[in-house]
Amino acid sequence: MKTRITELLGIEHPIFQAAMSWASSNSALVIAVSNAGGMGVLAAGPLRIEDFRKVVGEIQAGTQKPWGLNIPLNSSKAKEMLDVAYEARVPVMVASQGGPREHLERFRGIGTKWLHVVASVEHAKKAEAAGVDALVVDGVEAGGHPPPSEVTTLVLVRRVLQEVKLPVVASGGVADGAGIAALLALGADAVQLGTRFIATPEAGVHENYKRAVLQAEVDQTAFVGRGLAPIRQLRNRFAMDYAAAERRGASSAELEALFKTSSLKLAAHDGDVSRGKVEAGQSAGLVHDIVPAGELLLRLVKELEEARERLARL
Ligand SMILES: Cc1cc2nc3c(=O)[nH]c(=O)nc-3n(C[C@H](O)[C@H](O)[C@H](O)COP(=O)(O)O)c2cc1C
């Protein structure tokens, strides 16, 4: 299947494994997905610089195919990480949280394709004006950092496509080939899956985390931190304590302090899925098995073909 994104990035299938701190902060997941013809994306956020350098080297040794790198541009480590990425001539950048403009010329010089993660029409237009090559558009179903506006993927992707000309990777709420087909039908040029890839042996999170994703139903996530930088995570002790504080009218300072008592690391690294931020999307309810990432990618492609055939028969 050829789309503007497969052509731009030189990948076989219009399917991205989303950048996920901890879950995709290792080389194994990225290599498996890219080698299977998708776009594997390394989440650099939680890595120390020396570990980041090592993981980038492992990916370069493990695949000849295009792969992507996510750096949160507002991180204190961003400058150093960008230098490492530049030296490594990273094929694809999937940048988030911060302005891309000042970096584009330098990376364009080494042939890097620059995608920018946005969660609103306003940010999509700004990124287009800055000169990025394509967008990743996150809707409210997404695990991790959904749009504060709480607009769904179905609506936000469509609206962004009305306003910008760039290729769009739709993200949030998809866990199988039928979902991928739906968003391609909507006009997206590729589709990104995060939560689905947590349920793989390669994902770098604690077994308790993977088990929690498998057990979750579609209505068992929580949108935590309205008014801050909100996250979507599985409903657990921490999320319920936070919701109770909101209900009793806690001040924004109290809520912010409470928000900071928990972390993704507590869940992903330590396996505390009760008190940690078990970031995952509504699509957790669609995930029922742990599958090696390369095999999963091929299954998604097969399901996508089946969905297309089904539509063609209607
Ligand atoms: C555990 C987890 C960690 C995430 N970490 C990041 C991150 O470091 N950078 C980023 O841009 N997005 C991050 N995200 C968001 C994903 O890139 C993606 O947008 C989201 O997973 C898509 O929704 P889905 O989970 O419904 O597939 C994270 C998501 C999850 C579930």
The ligand as an SDF file (V2000), in Angstrom:
LIG
                    3D

 31 33  0  0  0  0  0  0  0  0999 V2000
    2.9290    4.3450   28.0670 C   0  0  0  0  0  0  0  0  0  0  0  0
    2.8820    5.4920   27.0790 C   0  0  0  0  0  0  0  0  0  0  0  0
    3.9500    6.3660   27.0210 C   0  0  0  0  0  0  0  0  0  0  0  0
    3.9560    7.4070   26.0700 C   0  0  0  0  0  0  0  0  0  0  0  0
    5.0540    8.2150   25.9770 N   0  0  0  0  0  0  0  0  0  0  0  0
    5.1300    9.1400   24.9860 C   0  0  0  0  0  0  0  0  0  0  0  0
    6.3250    9.8750   24.7700 C   0  0  0  0  0  0  0  0  0  0  0  0
    7.3450    9.6800   25.4530 O   0  0  0  0  0  0  0  0  0  0  0  0
    6.3280   10.7960   23.7640 N   0  0  0  0  0  0  0  0  0  0  0  0
    5.2260   11.0110   22.9600 C   0  0  0  0  0  0  0  0  0  0  0  0
    5.2810   11.8510   22.0580 O   0  0  0  0  0  0  0  0  0  0  0  0
    4.0750   10.3250   23.1490 N   0  0  0  0  0  0  0  0  0  0  0  0
    4.0200    9.3750   24.1230 C   0  0  0  0  0  0  0  0  0  0  0  0
    2.8760    8.6220   24.2660 N   0  0  0  0  0  0  0  0  0  0  0  0
    1.7550    8.7770   23.2950 C   0  0  0  0  0  0  0  0  0  0  0  0
    1.9140    7.8140   22.1040 C   0  0  0  0  0  0  0  0  0  0  0  0
    3.0090    8.2280   21.3050 O   0  0  0  0  0  0  0  0  0  0  0  0
    0.6540    7.7250   21.2240 C   0  0  0  0  0  0  0  0  0  0  0  0
    0.2510    9.0060   20.8520 O   0  0  0  0  0  0  0  0  0  0  0  0
   -0.5190    7.0060   21.8710 C   0  0  0  0  0  0  0  0  0  0  0  0
   -0.0730    5.8450   22.5280 O   0  0  0  0  0  0  0  0  0  0  0  0
   -1.5630    6.6290   20.8070 C   0  0  0  0  0  0  0  0  0  0  0  0
   -2.7310    6.1690   21.3780 O   0  0  0  0  0  0  0  0  0  0  0  0
   -3.0650    4.6090   21.6710 P   0  0  0  0  0  0  0  0  0  0  0  0
   -2.3110    4.3090   22.9360 O   0  0  0  0  0  0  0  0  0  0  0  0
   -4.5300    4.6070   21.8230 O   0  0  0  0  0  0  0  0  0  0  0  0
   -2.5660    3.7980   20.5190 O   0  0  0  0  0  0  0  0  0  0  0  0
    2.8410    7.5770   25.2090 C   0  0  0  0  0  0  0  0  0  0  0  0
    1.7690    6.6830   25.2990 C   0  0  0  0  0  0  0  0  0  0  0  0
    1.7720    5.6500   26.2010 C   0  0  0  0  0  0  0  0  0  0  0  0
    0.6200    4.6850   26.2280 C   0  0  0  0  0  0  0  0  0  0  0  0
  1  2  1  0
  2  3  1  0
  2 30  2  0
  3  4  2  0
  4  5  1  0
  4 28  1  0
  5  6  2  0
  6  7  1  0
  6 13  1  0
  7  8  2  0
  7  9  1  0
  9 10  1  0
 10 11  2  0
 10 12  1  0
 12 13  2  0
 13 14  1  0
 14 15  1  0
 14 28  1  0
 15 16  1  0
 16 17  1  0
 16 18  1  0
 18 19  1  0
 18 20  1  0
 20 21  1  0
 20 22  1  0
 22 23  1  0
 23 24  1  0
 24 25  2  0
 24 26  1  0
 24 27  1  0
 28 29  2  0
 29 30  1  0
 30 31  1  0
M  END
$$$$
